[in-house]
Every structure is written in C-alpha cells, then in structure tokens.
Amino acid sequence: MLKHRGFPGRLPGTDLQFTIRRANPKGATRLISRERFRDRAPLDRAADAAFMAALWDHFGEDPFERGNLDAGRLSWFFGREVVPAEEPFDPESYAALLRIDCARAEAAFPEVFGA
C-alpha cells in the first residue's frame, strides 16, 4: 500500500480521517459511490471541502494511486468528483488509479478551486 507522504491524516481538530495507517490484511475496503445530501452537518461539509482541497493540492489533474486514502472519505467523492483513471478498475485494490474530474469538482467545491 502506497502511503501518500505529506497528505493530511485528518481534518484538524476532529476525528474525521483522510488516510489510514496500515493496510487491512483482508484487502482494501471496496470503494462505493455515496450520495451527499444537502442537509449534511456543517462539519461534514467542511471535511468534504478540506479533503477535496488536499486531493487537488497533492495530485492536481494527474492520476493517483488510492494507496492509504481512507475508503469511507473517498466514497463520498467516488463516481462524481473522483473517478477511475484505468480500465478495468478494481474498487478493492490499494493500487487502483483514480483522478479528479475537474469540471465536476469545481462545480461542487468552488471555494477550493477559486471559482
């Protein structure tokens, strides 16, 4: 499992994690597409924006390996702002390649992209 050095481990001042410390011996947790509803708590919205900002700052438009990024946090973006960068895509692999869909990410998080 690739560890993304310099990537924030969590939202500062909270227990909302962005990365995991070690690989699960049974394999990576499956990435699924979770829907973000409008009535999410302000703290959850702040975590979403901070995670997207960290992804953008760390990877930009380039494809990136899933590595130690938290599956739970990543699933809030998967299929919308973060999409597979390879075919076939294995949602249960730490080595799976992902990329940011810039148009959708900018529309969902204008504060991150300065729009």
Secondary structure, 3 states (H helix, E strand, C coil): CCCCCCCCCECCCCCCECECCCCCCCCCCCCCCCCCCCCCCHHHHHHHHHHHHHHHHHHCCCCEECCCECHHHHHCCECCCEEECCCCCCCCCCCCEEEECHHHHHHHCHHHHCC
